[in-house]
Amino acid sequence: MKFRLPSGVFVNDIGIDLGTANTLVYVRGQGIVLSEPSIVALDRNQRSVIAVGQAAKAMLGRTPGNIDVVRPLKDGVIANFDVAQTMLRHLIARVQPRSRILKPRIVVSVPSSITQVEKRAVREAAMQAGARAVFLVEEPMAAAIGAGLKIQEPGGHLIVDIGGGTTEVAVISLSGIVYCQSVRTAGDEMNEAIALYIRKHYNLIVGERRSEEIKLALGGALPAGGGPRTIEVKGSDLVTRVPKTITINEDEMRDALRDCVGTIVETVRVCLERTPPEIAADMVDNGIVLTGGGALLTGLDEVIRKETYLPVTIAPNPLLCVALGVGSLLDDIDLLERVALES
């Protein structure tokens, strides 16, 4: 809701996709205005914030002893309350000029498996960062809305949201989640699997940022076609601790990610098995929709299609679906009240 004051000063409500890897901010009337890594760099001696977002991510693995680079979220929920609050305050300040008198109302996406303690942490962090009211919405619900699914109709929809910390598989009908399965196998675990594979097979240690770059370049569930692609990887030799360069190909990375892909596919299968028959019948027509950064993994849609015998589509702009979903709820108060989690 936008409040207009006689002076012309007004406040815009905000939707936040509070992700383990990236945080996106949606301002009502403007759309997505901010997308930053969920990372904060802190000066341990001065107890001050040095950088937030992309600038902090660039410091990963490259800082002196007095600087800590912290990811305040783990597996989709707040792991470091103070740093999460600092990050939210910084991001909100970037999209809300200080001249605004009224505080914004904020809608935040959270994993479906969130506990009461974790809910309270998210609410308090957002309130102390400058919100006047906070609504929490489950990520698969927000992703379905952002993907344009007709969630208010009685037909069932299966959404698979693969983020940085969690993969959420949910069956949605009549604006509610019929069944949801959440696993903590997602983008971060894929990065770890790649780093572990390279360490095991090449005695090479690579950092978090480099693992993610390799995943984006070569990661896949099926061959991309046209012959195996390769990439040079630089890191530190496990034995001698001196810099070393190796060459790896997409076949190796597919092996590295096999267990992660298998877990995601198995989660989809379990969700389908536990779906009521009438709603399961709707899946034949509606199929499965993939959202989140993991949806872009080469061939993942084809693997799920072969395992479930259902049509699988990747949502337009899968990285933005959750942010677009929480943003659109700012314009539909009735739907927001129906899908928001209770305190």
C-alpha positions as a printed NumPy array, in Angstrom:
array([[  0.   ,   0.   ,   0.   ],
       [  1.351,   3.424,  -0.932],
       [  0.647,   6.207,   1.589],
       [  0.64 ,   9.742,   0.221],
       [  1.249,  12.658,   2.523],
       [  0.327,  16.33 ,   1.961],
       [  3.994,  17.145,   1.405],
       [  4.203,  14.667,  -1.456],
       [  6.443,  12.348,   0.538],
       [  5.314,   8.714,   0.253],
       [  6.512,   5.254,   1.106],
       [  6.742,   2.266,  -1.197],
       [  6.244,  -1.249,   0.109],
       [  9.035,  -3.743,  -0.494],
       [  9.258,  -7.411,  -1.436],
       [ 12.467,  -9.247,  -0.551],
       [ 13.694, -12.564,  -1.891],
       [ 16.011, -13.292,   1.026],
       [ 18.163, -15.988,  -0.511],
       [ 21.17 , -17.876,   0.751],
       [ 23.21 , -16.893,  -2.296],
       [ 21.523, -13.687,  -3.501],
       [ 19.012, -11.194,  -2.144],
       [ 16.657,  -9.429,  -4.547],
       [ 14.621,  -6.36 ,  -3.625],
       [ 11.342,  -5.451,  -5.328],
       [  9.864,  -1.981,  -4.791],
       [  6.192,  -1.535,  -5.5  ],
       [  5.68 ,   0.525,  -8.623],
       [  9.297,   0.088,  -9.726],
       [  9.87 ,  -3.675,  -9.989],
       [ 13.127,  -5.41 ,  -9.043],
       [ 15.573,  -2.631,  -8.25 ],
       [ 18.362,  -4.529,  -6.519],
       [ 20.062,  -7.906,  -6.813],
       [ 23.084,  -8.502,  -4.611],
       [ 24.95 , -11.508,  -3.201],
       [ 23.93 , -12.207,   0.41 ],
       [ 27.393, -11.428,   1.724],
       [ 28.733,  -8.828,   4.167],
       [ 32.37 ,  -7.815,   4.767],
       [ 33.132,  -6.677,   8.325],
       [ 36.156,  -5.023,   9.887],
       [ 36.771,  -7.032,  13.047],
       [ 38.876,  -4.337,  14.715],
       [ 36.641,  -1.35 ,  13.959],
       [ 33.427,  -3.396,  14.252],
       [ 32.125,  -1.729,  11.134],
       [ 30.693,  -2.767,   7.778],
       [ 33.149,  -2.489,   4.892],
       [ 30.986,  -3.756,   2.04 ],
       [ 27.69 ,  -5.48 ,   1.285],
       [ 26.732,  -7.549,  -1.756],
       [ 28.892,  -7.74 ,  -4.857],
       [ 31.732,  -5.714,  -3.35 ],
       [ 31.854,  -8.087,  -0.366],
       [ 31.723, -11.171,  -2.619],
       [ 34.789,  -9.935,  -4.495],
       [ 36.673, -10.143,  -1.177],
       [ 35.952, -13.849,  -0.565],
       [ 39.192, -15.663,   0.133],
       [ 41.246, -12.513,  -0.382],
       [ 41.015, -10.679,   2.939],
       [ 43.616,  -9.887,   5.612],
       [ 43.143, -11.18 ,   9.144],
       [ 41.124,  -8.206,  10.384],
       [ 38.368,  -8.552,   7.764],
       [ 35.651, -11.197,   7.936],
       [ 33.501, -11.965,   4.912],
       [ 30.242, -13.414,   6.229],
       [ 27.243, -15.076,   4.62 ],
       [ 24.475, -14.409,   7.169],
       [ 22.107, -16.995,   5.691],
       [ 22.603, -20.744,   5.557],
       [ 20.195, -23.231,   3.993],
       [ 17.743, -20.431,   3.327],
       [ 17.436, -19.146,   6.907],
       [ 19.27 , -16.634,   9.08 ],
       [ 22.387, -18.11 ,  10.652],
       [ 23.88 , -14.822,  11.892],
       [ 21.161, -12.479,  13.127],
       [ 23.234,  -9.331,  13.602],
       [ 24.88 ,  -9.548,  10.186],
       [ 21.552, -10.357,   8.492],
       [ 19.997,  -7.304,  10.118],
       [ 22.935,  -5.175,   8.962],
       [ 22.605,  -6.477,   5.408],
       [ 18.845,  -5.855,   5.303],
       [ 19.22 ,  -2.356,   6.715],
       [ 21.858,  -1.54 ,   4.107],
       [ 19.784,  -2.887,   1.2  ],
       [ 16.579,  -1.203,   2.359],
       [ 18.409,   2.097,   2.748],
       [ 19.622,   1.824,  -0.847],
       [ 16.062,   1.619,  -2.183],
       [ 14.316,   3.85 ,   0.371],
       [ 15.594,   7.457,   0.558],
       [ 16.   ,   8.803,   4.054],
       [ 13.489,  11.546,   3.263],
       [ 10.691,   8.971,   3.429],
       [  8.695,   9.523,   6.611],
       [  6.677,   6.314,   6.777],
       [  8.396,   2.957,   7.042],
       [  7.681,   0.375,   4.339],
       [  5.675,  -2.79 ,   4.709],
       [  7.882,  -5.721,   3.719],
       [  7.047,  -9.148,   2.286],
       [  9.887, -11.656,   2.707],
       [ 10.196, -15.112,   1.144],
       [ 11.309, -17.957,   3.421],
       [ 11.801, -21.74 ,   3.016],
       [  8.725, -23.884,   3.592],
       [ 10.624, -25.858,   6.248],
       [ 11.297, -22.776,   8.378],
       [ 10.873, -23.202,  12.127],
       [  9.11 , -20.83 ,  14.525],
       [ 12.46 , -19.637,  15.866],
       [ 13.709, -18.959,  12.339],
       [ 10.471, -17.123,  11.469],
       [ 10.939, -14.884,  14.47 ],
       [ 14.54 , -14.172,  13.481],
       [ 13.505, -13.087,   9.972],
       [ 10.67 , -10.899,  11.279],
       [ 12.849,  -9.215,  13.888],
       [ 15.694,  -8.643,  11.442],
       [ 13.327,  -6.983,   8.942],
       [ 11.577,  -4.91 ,  11.622],
       [ 14.85 ,  -3.66 ,  13.078],
       [ 16.087,  -2.924,   9.562],
       [ 13.252,  -0.437,   9.09 ],
       [  9.964,  -2.215,   8.369],
       [  6.631,  -1.205,   9.88 ],
       [  5.09 ,  -4.619,   9.198],
       [  6.544,  -7.906,   7.963],
       [  4.794, -10.715,   6.094],
       [  6.461, -14.058,   5.445],
       [  5.613, -16.099,   2.342],
       [  6.899, -19.569,   1.534],
       [  9.359, -19.599,  -1.348],
       [  7.549, -22.156,  -3.547],
       [  4.336, -20.127,  -3.262],
       [  6.132, -16.909,  -4.191],
       [  7.936, -18.701,  -7.04 ],
       [  4.647, -20.049,  -8.412],
       [  3.093, -16.584,  -8.358],
       [  6.17 , -15.073,  -9.987],
       [  6.141, -17.776, -12.664],
       [  2.593, -16.805, -13.585],
       [  0.856, -19.997, -12.416],
       [ -2.863, -19.729, -11.72 ],
       [ -2.559, -20.772,  -8.103],
       [ -6.044, -19.588,  -7.108],
       [ -7.742, -22.162,  -9.329],
       [ -8.615, -25.704,  -8.116],
       [ -6.164, -27.339, -10.567],
       [ -2.917, -28.612,  -9.079],
       [  0.491, -27.154,  -9.971],
       [  3.891, -28.634,  -9.137],
       [  6.662, -26.106,  -8.626],
       [ 10.343, -26.97 ,  -8.13 ],
       [ 12.315, -23.998,  -6.798],
       [ 16.063, -24.677,  -6.713],
       [ 17.796, -21.863,  -4.868],
       [ 21.175, -21.452,  -3.231],
       [ 20.451, -23.141,   0.099],
       [ 17.329, -25.249,  -0.433],
       [ 15.3  , -26.99 ,  -3.097],
       [ 11.573, -26.629,  -2.512],
       [  9.166, -28.987,  -4.27 ],
       [  5.52 , -28.087,  -3.707],
       [  2.067, -28.958,  -4.982],
       [ -0.152, -25.867,  -4.995],
       [ -3.926, -25.613,  -5.43 ],
       [ -6.528, -23.003,  -4.396],
       [ -3.872, -20.592,  -3.073],
       [ -2.522, -23.181,  -0.663],
       [  0.278, -25.698,  -0.488],
       [ -1.165, -29.212,  -0.6  ],
       [  2.173, -30.915,  -0.024],
       [  5.738, -29.639,   0.148],
       [  9.107, -31.289,   0.453],
       [ 12.204, -29.233,   1.221],
       [ 15.782, -30.522,   0.963],
       [ 19.004, -28.689,   1.635],
       [ 20.526, -29.795,  -1.642],
       [ 20.781, -26.812,  -3.952],
       [ 23.284, -24.385,  -5.459],
       [ 25.633, -24.205,  -2.473],
       [ 25.888, -27.969,  -2.14 ],
       [ 26.599, -28.205,  -5.874],
       [ 29.495, -25.772,  -5.394],
       [ 30.809, -27.888,  -2.531],
       [ 30.496, -31.064,  -4.612],
       [ 32.564, -29.497,  -7.39 ],
       [ 35.265, -28.337,  -4.973],
       [ 35.368, -31.799,  -3.37 ],
       [ 35.644, -33.528,  -6.764],
       [ 38.566, -31.343,  -7.841],
       [ 40.285, -31.83 ,  -4.49 ],
       [ 39.856, -35.604,  -4.661],
       [ 40.858, -36.149,  -8.293],
       [ 43.426, -33.398,  -8.819],
       [ 44.729, -32.584,  -5.314],
       [ 43.737, -28.998,  -6.031],
       [ 42.01 , -26.658,  -3.582],
       [ 39.629, -24.126,  -5.126],
       [ 37.657, -21.438,  -3.36 ],
       [ 33.934, -20.884,  -3.122],
       [ 33.837, -18.247,  -5.845],
       [ 35.78 , -20.404,  -8.27 ],
       [ 33.534, -23.421,  -7.634],
       [ 30.507, -21.359,  -8.515],
       [ 32.162, -20.104, -11.709],
       [ 32.911, -23.695, -12.738],
       [ 29.295, -24.704, -12.079],
       [ 27.982, -21.876, -14.221],
       [ 30.409, -22.698, -17.027],
       [ 30.269, -26.502, -17.119],
       [ 27.58 , -27.695, -14.686],
       [ 24.903, -29.937, -16.135],
       [ 22.754, -33.014, -15.649],
       [ 23.108, -34.109, -19.283],
       [ 25.7  , -33.455, -22.001],
       [ 25.195, -30.083, -23.671],
       [ 26.085, -31.489, -27.102],
       [ 28.828, -30.481, -29.513],
       [ 31.589, -32.31 , -27.645],
       [ 32.685, -31.864, -24.029],
       [ 33.527, -28.299, -23.093],
       [ 36.603, -27.615, -21.   ],
       [ 37.811, -24.883, -18.679],
       [ 41.087, -24.05 , -16.985],
       [ 40.957, -24.071, -13.202],
       [ 43.502, -22.332, -11.018],
       [ 43.941, -23.151,  -7.369],
       [ 46.374, -24.254,  -4.676],
       [ 48.067, -27.648,  -4.782],
       [ 46.948, -29.732,  -1.788],
       [ 50.447, -31.098,  -1.13 ],
       [ 52.882, -28.347,  -2.085],
       [ 50.494, -25.414,  -1.467],
       [ 51.785, -23.66 ,  -4.573],
       [ 49.499, -22.311,  -7.328],
       [ 48.574, -24.831, -10.009],
       [ 46.423, -24.885, -13.141],
       [ 44.436, -27.868, -14.416],
       [ 41.912, -28.444, -17.202],
       [ 38.57 , -30.098, -16.492],
       [ 35.64 , -30.904, -18.758],
       [ 31.862, -30.978, -18.475],
       [ 31.746, -34.784, -18.211],
       [ 33.715, -34.578, -14.981],
       [ 31.453, -31.875, -13.616],
       [ 28.414, -33.947, -14.473],
       [ 29.933, -36.753, -12.385],
       [ 30.581, -34.301,  -9.564],
       [ 26.94 , -33.161,  -9.555],
       [ 25.339, -36.597, -10.037],
       [ 24.376, -37.051,  -6.365],
       [ 22.922, -33.534,  -6.1  ],
       [ 20.827, -34.008,  -9.232],
       [ 19.705, -37.429,  -7.99 ],
       [ 18.522, -35.947,  -4.691],
       [ 16.479, -33.272,  -6.461],
       [ 14.872, -35.8  ,  -8.819],
       [ 14.076, -38.149,  -5.922],
       [ 12.461, -35.28 ,  -4.003],
       [ 10.207, -34.556,  -6.99 ],
       [  9.277, -38.233,  -7.19 ],
       [  8.407, -38.409,  -3.471],
       [  6.276, -35.272,  -3.781],
       [  4.331, -36.805,  -6.674],
       [  3.813, -40.054,  -4.765],
       [  2.263, -38.188,  -1.847],
       [ -0.004, -35.958,  -3.94 ],
       [ -3.771, -36.695,  -3.768],
       [ -5.002, -38.57 ,  -6.899],
       [ -7.274, -35.804,  -8.217],
       [ -4.473, -33.231,  -8.051],
       [ -1.954, -35.72 ,  -9.432],
       [ -4.194, -36.088, -12.496],
       [ -3.88 , -32.338, -13.098],
       [ -0.11 , -32.756, -13.402],
       [ -0.543, -34.574, -16.693],
       [ -1.774, -31.32 , -18.231],
       [ -0.069, -28.717, -16.061],
       [  3.248, -30.503, -15.762],
       [  6.159, -29.368, -13.617],
       [  7.603, -25.855, -13.532],
       [ 11.238, -25.234, -12.563],
       [ 12.339, -21.955, -10.973],
       [ 15.45 , -20.666,  -9.204],
       [ 19.043, -20.605, -10.373],
       [ 19.282, -24.398, -10.33 ],
       [ 16.624, -24.568, -13.061],
       [ 19.314, -23.361, -15.479],
       [ 21.448, -26.474, -14.924],
       [ 21.862, -27.97 , -18.387],
       [ 19.548, -30.932, -18.959],
       [ 17.932, -30.952, -15.513],
       [ 14.476, -30.455, -17.012],
       [ 15.054, -33.383, -19.361],
       [ 16.197, -35.663, -16.521],
       [ 13.077, -34.858, -14.473],
       [ 10.908, -35.368, -17.563],
       [ 12.376, -38.842, -18.146],
       [ 11.939, -39.84 , -14.506],
       [  8.366, -38.577, -14.051],
       [  6.938, -38.893, -17.583],
       [  5.442, -35.419, -17.111],
       [  5.973, -32.257, -19.157],
       [  8.634, -30.04 , -17.528],
       [  9.109, -26.363, -18.309],
       [ 11.578, -23.779, -17.077],
       [  9.844, -20.584, -15.97 ],
       [ 10.692, -17.352, -17.772],
       [ 13.401, -15.555, -15.777],
       [ 13.733, -18.4  , -13.215],
       [ 16.204, -16.418, -11.112],
       [ 13.616, -13.666, -10.608],
       [ 10.461, -15.699,  -9.951],
       [ 10.488, -15.506,  -6.148],
       [ 11.202, -11.755,  -6.161],
       [  8.479, -11.149,  -8.742],
       [  6.107, -13.241,  -6.672],
       [  6.599, -11.375,  -3.398],
       [  6.458,  -8.127,  -5.362],
       [  3.135,  -8.932,  -6.995],
       [  1.644,  -9.757,  -3.587],
       [  2.133,  -6.098,  -2.645],
       [ -0.612,  -5.3  ,  -5.165],
       [ -2.969,  -8.07 ,  -4.043],
       [ -3.666,  -7.689,  -0.338],
       [ -6.366, -10.374,  -0.279],
       [ -4.028, -12.976,  -1.757],
       [ -1.211, -11.861,   0.544],
       [ -3.41 , -12.436,   3.601],
       [ -4.268, -15.936,   2.351],
       [ -0.727, -17.09 ,   1.607],
       [  1.233, -15.305,   4.357],
       [  2.498, -17.486,   7.192],
       [  0.961, -16.988,  10.613],
       [  3.089, -15.43 ,  13.341]])
